[in-house]
Amino acid sequence: DVVGILCLVSVAAALDFKYHNAKELEEYLKGVHAAYPSYTHLHSIGRSVGGKDLWVLVLGRFPTHHKIGIPEFKYVANMHGDETVGREILLHLIDFLVTSYRHDPVITRLLNNTRIHIMPTMNPDGFEATKKPDCYYTPGRYNMNGEDLNRNFPDAFEYNNASIQPETRAVMNWIKNETFVLSANLHGGALVASYTFDNGNSVTGTSEGYSRSPDDDVFIHLAKTYSSNHASMYKGTGCDNRQTFPGGITNGYSWYQLEGGMQDYNYVWGQCFEITLELSCCKYPPADQLEKFWRDNKVALIEYIKQVHLGVKGQVTDKNGNPIPNAIVEAEGRPHICPYRTNEQGEYFLLLLPGTYVINATVPGFKSMLKTVEIHDNTGNFSALKQDFSFSEVSIRPRVASCPKIPLYQELARASAAVKPTLHVLVLMTAMLAIFK
């Protein structure tokens, strides 16, 4: 049906700078997939409380499934239904990527070497419920059950007793089923790139007003990558005189404490580095400003995706060359509270800045393997450094290892508090022995 095909192509081609409701958004995504079926894949990861599909468009040379060595990246927008800029600029990002592929050499290499997942709205009900757009706040922020989705994830620091919502559950399952390496979630109401941790305790240094993750240097780099490539975020002026963000970035906890946030959940339980991008002072700006928002963010959105190729990646295999899932692979000196493990294909991905690192691969019950690696900035080559590990004595599949969803840092704080007196006693006993000798 030639007329049908022409209609679909025109749907994909004609993306206006306006707000698209749920039906229009779905039609646009379906049109893009129909026009570019070989390098896009459209699927719903679940449904909202109101029964709307949570659509994700995947772009890449192998859009339907994970390929060994190709990292997974995601953008999620509109988890607060009344924060709307991200929703629309992600549609324009999709448009830019599909029309540039095989024409623009950088975008072509990016899509050939990265699998990019784009979810324009995580809260379609909230968006539809926002009848009167407002710069500051509307009840459309919440899902249909009145829950704030960015307070709804399991928290690594305290029990937040959240009743997990269908939208949150869908995203948690999505994270579990893909090997996401890097991500960003797009918000509105400020102009800043905010990074983990959003919550904290004494273990992560919150007494200094900053909650530091083991990969703080990488997170600062990621946030700066976005802000420095944005038209004005890097200036750090914020949205009013009260708030200034040097370099246009902030540690989440330093800005304000937040329980049950999505970025901490990604990092602790999803092995995925996520930052939160606040893209507009006005939560729901007039549609005639959307084109400027797209221009302001376009370069930053692309440069940020490239960072998925930072660091080191590889496979852990047994004596027969079979992949070993659930092996722990981490850089020495930056242990994760939930150890980072290999996926079903025995793969690991570690985001690290250029430098020298010792990578420790451990298969439970066997001797660890250590390899020293010299990491350069490979983001321009669209491939992290490759370092494989082969365990010649292993021929078994380790048991599935899952990390408990309890507030892990609460346990760690308790443990470190309990250890302190014991250490004092040990020091005292050693001193006494030395004296009596």
C-alpha positions in Angstrom: 0.0 0.0 0.0 2.1 2.9 -1.4 -0.3 5.6 0.0 0.0 4.0 3.5 3.8 3.9 3.3 3.9 7.6 2.2 1.6 8.5 5.1 3.9 6.8 7.6 7.0 8.5 6.1 5.3 11.8 6.4 4.3 11.1 10.0 8.0 10.4 10.8 9.1 13.4 8.9 6.7 16.0 10.2 7.4 16.5 13.9 6.2 19.9 14.9 7.4 21.9 17.9 4.2 21.4 20.0 3.0 19.3 22.8 1.9 15.8 21.8 -0.8 14.0 23.7 -0.7 10.3 24.5 -2.4 9.3 21.2 -0.1 11.6 19.1 3.0 10.4 20.8 2.1 6.8 20.2 1.3 7.5 16.5 4.6 9.3 16.1 6.6 6.5 17.6 4.8 3.9 15.5 5.3 6.1 12.4 9.1 6.3 13.1 9.4 2.5 13.6 7.4 1.9 10.4 9.6 4.3 8.4 12.9 3.0 9.8 12.3 -0.7 10.8 15.9 -1.9 10.3 17.4 0.3 13.1 14.5 1.0 15.4 12.4 -1.3 17.7 9.3 -0.1 19.5 7.9 -1.8 22.6 5.9 -1.1 25.7 7.6 -2.0 29.0 4.3 -1.9 30.9 1.3 0.2 31.6 0.5 3.2 33.7 -2.2 3.1 36.4 -4.6 4.5 33.8 -3.7 1.7 31.3 -1.5 3.7 29.0 1.4 2.0 27.4 4.9 3.0 28.6 6.5 3.2 25.2 10.3 2.8 24.6 11.9 3.3 21.2 15.2 1.5 20.8 17.7 2.7 18.2 20.8 0.9 17.0 22.3 -1.5 14.5 20.8 -4.3 16.5 17.7 -2.7 17.9 15.8 -5.8 19.0 18.3 -7.4 21.3 21.6 -7.0 23.3 24.7 -7.7 21.3 28.0 -8.6 23.1 30.3 -5.6 23.5 27.6 -3.0 22.6 26.6 -1.0 25.7 23.0 -0.1 26.5 22.0 3.5 27.1 18.7 5.1 28.1 16.9 8.4 28.4 13.7 8.7 30.4 11.6 11.8 30.6 8.3 13.1 32.0 8.3 10.9 35.2 6.7 14.0 36.7 3.8 14.5 34.4 3.8 18.3 34.6 7.5 18.5 33.7 7.2 18.5 30.0 10.3 19.8 28.1 12.1 16.4 28.3 9.1 14.6 26.8 9.2 16.7 23.6 13.0 17.1 23.2 13.3 13.3 23.3 10.9 13.1 20.4 13.1 15.5 18.5 16.2 13.5 19.5 14.6 10.4 18.0 13.8 12.4 14.8 17.4 13.7 14.6 18.9 10.2 15.2 16.8 8.4 12.6 17.2 11.0 9.9 21.0 11.4 10.5 21.8 7.7 10.6 23.8 6.7 7.5 24.1 10.4 6.5 26.1 11.9 9.5 29.3 9.8 10.2 29.2 10.6 13.9 25.6 9.6 14.4 26.1 6.5 12.2 29.1 5.3 14.4 27.1 6.2 17.6 24.2 4.0 16.5 26.4 1.2 15.2 28.2 0.9 18.5 25.5 1.8 21.1 22.0 0.5 21.7 19.9 3.6 22.7 16.6 3.3 24.5 14.3 6.4 24.6 11.3 6.6 26.9 9.6 10.0 26.2 7.1 9.6 29.1 7.2 7.5 32.2 4.0 9.2 33.5 1.5 9.5 30.6 -1.4 9.8 33.0 0.1 12.8 34.9 0.8 14.6 31.6 -2.8 14.1 30.4 -4.1 15.3 33.8 -2.2 18.6 33.6 -5.1 20.6 32.1 -3.6 24.0 33.1 0.1 24.2 32.3 2.0 26.0 35.1 5.6 27.0 35.5 5.7 25.9 39.1 3.6 23.0 40.1 0.4 21.1 39.3 -1.1 17.8 40.6 -0.1 16.3 37.3 3.3 15.8 38.8 2.0 12.5 40.4 0.7 9.3 38.8 -3.0 8.4 38.9 -2.7 7.0 42.4 -1.3 10.4 43.6 2.2 9.0 44.0 5.5 10.8 43.2 7.3 8.3 41.0 10.7 9.8 41.9 10.1 8.9 45.5 8.9 5.5 44.7 11.9 3.3 44.2 13.6 1.1 46.9 16.0 3.4 48.8 19.6 2.3 49.6 19.7 4.4 52.8 16.3 4.0 54.6 13.0 2.2 54.4 10.8 4.5 52.5 7.8 2.2 52.7 6.8 3.0 49.1 4.0 1.1 47.6 5.7 0.3 44.3 3.6 1.8 41.5 3.0 0.0 38.1 5.1 2.6 36.3 8.0 2.2 38.8 7.7 -1.6 38.7 7.9 -1.5 34.9 11.1 0.5 35.0 12.6 -1.7 37.7 11.9 -4.8 35.5 13.3 -3.0 32.5 16.5 -2.2 34.3 16.8 -5.9 35.5 16.3 -7.2 31.9 18.8 -5.0 30.1 22.5 -4.3 30.8 22.2 -0.6 31.1 25.5 1.2 31.6 24.5 4.9 31.4 21.3 6.8 31.7 19.7 10.2 32.4 16.3 11.2 33.5 14.9 14.5 32.3 13.0 16.9 34.6 12.0 20.5 34.8 11.8 23.3 37.4 15.6 24.1 37.5 18.6 24.3 35.2 21.3 21.9 36.5 22.8 18.4 36.1 22.4 16.6 39.4 24.2 13.4 40.3 24.2 10.6 42.9 23.7 10.2 45.7 20.3 11.9 46.4 20.1 10.4 49.8 22.9 9.5 52.2 24.2 8.8 55.7 27.5 9.1 57.6 29.0 6.3 55.4 28.7 8.5 52.3 29.8 11.6 54.1 26.6 13.5 54.5 27.9 15.3 57.6 29.8 17.4 55.1 26.6 18.1 53.2 27.6 16.0 50.3 26.8 12.3 49.7 29.7 10.8 47.8 29.5 7.6 45.8 32.5 5.4 45.1 32.5 6.8 41.5 32.1 10.5 42.4 34.8 11.5 39.9 32.9 9.8 37.0 29.6 11.4 38.1 31.1 14.9 38.2 32.5 14.2 34.7 29.1 13.0 33.4 27.3 16.0 34.8 29.9 18.4 33.5 29.7 16.7 30.0 26.0 17.6 29.8 26.2 21.1 31.4 29.3 22.2 29.4 27.7 21.2 26.1 24.3 22.8 26.9 23.7 26.4 25.7 23.6 27.9 29.1 23.5 25.3 31.9 27.3 25.5 32.4 26.9 29.2 33.5 25.4 27.9 36.7 23.1 30.8 37.3 20.1 28.6 38.2 16.6 30.0 37.9 16.6 32.7 40.6 19.0 34.6 42.8 18.8 32.1 45.6 20.3 29.1 43.7 23.6 29.0 42.0 25.2 25.8 40.7 28.9 26.3 39.9 29.5 24.8 36.5 25.8 23.9 36.2 26.1 20.7 38.3 25.3 19.6 41.8 25.5 16.6 44.0 21.9 15.6 44.6 22.1 15.4 48.4 23.9 18.8 48.5 20.9 20.3 46.7 18.2 18.6 48.7 17.8 15.2 50.3 15.5 12.8 48.4 14.4 9.2 49.3 13.4 6.6 46.8 14.8 8.4 43.8 15.4 6.7 40.4 19.0 7.7 39.9 20.2 6.1 43.2 18.2 3.0 42.4 19.9 2.7 38.9 23.4 3.1 40.4 23.0 0.8 43.4 20.8 -2.0 42.0 20.9 -1.5 38.3 24.7 -1.1 37.8 23.8 1.9 35.7 25.2 5.4 36.2 22.3 7.8 36.0 22.1 11.6 36.4 19.1 13.8 36.7 18.8 16.6 34.1 16.8 19.7 35.1 16.2 21.4 31.8 13.9 24.3 32.3 13.1 26.8 35.0 9.5 26.6 34.0 8.1 23.1 34.5 5.5 23.4 31.6 6.6 26.2 29.4 4.6 27.5 26.4 4.9 25.4 23.2 6.5 28.2 21.3 9.6 27.8 23.4 10.1 24.1 22.6 12.3 24.8 19.5 14.7 26.8 21.6 14.8 24.1 24.2 15.7 21.5 21.6 18.5 23.7 20.1 19.9 24.4 23.7 20.0 20.6 24.5 20.8 18.9 21.2 24.6 18.8 21.4 24.6 17.9 25.1 22.1 15.0 24.5 24.5 13.5 21.9 27.7 14.2 23.8 26.3 12.6 26.9 25.3 9.4 25.1 29.0 9.0 23.9 30.1 8.7 27.6 28.7 5.2 27.7 32.0 4.2 26.0 34.1 5.5 28.9 36.2 3.0 30.8 36.6 -0.7 30.4 34.5 -3.6 29.3 34.9 -7.3 28.6 33.8 -10.9 29.1 34.5 -13.4 31.9 34.7 -17.0 30.5 35.5 -20.5 31.8 38.1 -23.0 30.6 35.8 -23.9 27.6 35.3 -20.3 26.6 31.7 -20.3 28.0 30.5 -17.0 29.6 30.4 -16.9 33.4 27.4 -14.9 34.6 27.3 -13.3 38.1 31.1 -13.0 38.3 32.0 -9.9 40.3 34.1 -7.4 38.3 35.1 -4.1 39.9 37.9 -1.6 39.9 40.0 -1.9 43.1 39.4 1.0 45.5 35.8 1.6 44.3 33.7 -1.2 45.6 30.0 -1.0 45.1 27.8 -1.8 48.0 25.9 -4.2 45.7 28.9 -5.7 43.8 28.8 -5.2 40.0 28.4 -8.5 38.3 28.6 -9.9 34.8 25.4 -10.4 32.8 24.1 -13.7 31.2 26.8 -13.4 28.5 29.5 -13.0 31.1 29.9 -9.3 30.2 30.9 -6.4 32.4 31.0 -2.6 31.8 32.8 -0.2 34.1 32.7 3.5 33.6 36.0 4.9 34.6 37.9 8.1 33.7 41.3 7.9 32.0 44.0 6.5 34.3 45.6 3.3 35.6 43.3 0.9 37.4 43.5 -2.7 38.8 40.4 -4.6 37.7 39.4 -7.5 40.0 37.4 -10.4 38.6 36.0 -12.8 41.1 34.1 -16.1 40.6 32.7 -17.1 44.0 34.8 -20.1 45.4 37.8 -19.4 43.1 40.9 -17.3 43.3 40.4 -13.7 42.1 42.1 -12.5 38.9 43.7 -9.0 38.9 44.6 -7.1 35.7 46.1 -3.7 35.6 44.7 -1.6 32.8 45.7 1.8 31.3 42.5 3.6 30.3 42.4 6.3 27.7 39.4 8.5 26.6 37.9 6.2 24.0 34.5 8.0 23.7 35.5 9.3 20.3 36.2 5.8 19.1 32.9 4.6 20.4 34.4 1.7 22.3 35.6 1.3 25.9 38.9 -0.5 26.4 38.4 -4.3 26.1 39.8 -6.5 28.9 38.6 -10.1 29.1 39.2 -12.6 31.9 39.4 -16.4 31.4 39.2 -18.7 34.5 40.9 -21.9 33.4 39.9 -23.9 36.4 36.2 -23.0 36.4 33.6 -25.1 34.5 30.5 -24.3 36.5 27.8 -21.6 36.4 27.7 -19.7 39.6 24.3 -19.4 41.3 22.2 -16.5 40.5 23.1 -13.7 42.8 20.7 -10.9 43.6 21.3 -8.0 45.9 18.7 -7.6 48.7 16.4 -4.6 48.3 17.0 -3.5 51.9 18.5 -0.2 52.8 22.1 -1.4 52.3 23.8 1.7 53.5 21.8 1.6 56.7 23.4 -1.9 57.4 26.8 -0.6 56.5 26.5 2.4 58.9 25.5 0.0 61.6 28.4 -2.3 60.9 30.9 0.5 60.8 29.5 1.9 64.1 29.8 -1.6 65.6 33.4 -2.0 64.4 34.7 1.2 65.9 34.7 0.1 69.6 36.2 -3.2 68.6 39.1 -1.5 66.9 39.7 0.7 70.0 39.9 -2.5 72.1 42.3 -4.1 69.7 44.6 -1.1 69.7 44.5 -1.0 73.5 45.3 -4.7 73.7 48.2 -4.4 71.3 49.6 -1.5 73.3 49.2 -3.4 76.6 51.0 -6.4 75.1 53.8 -4.2 73.9 54.2 -2.7 77.4 54.2 -6.0 79.2 56.8 -7.5 76.8 
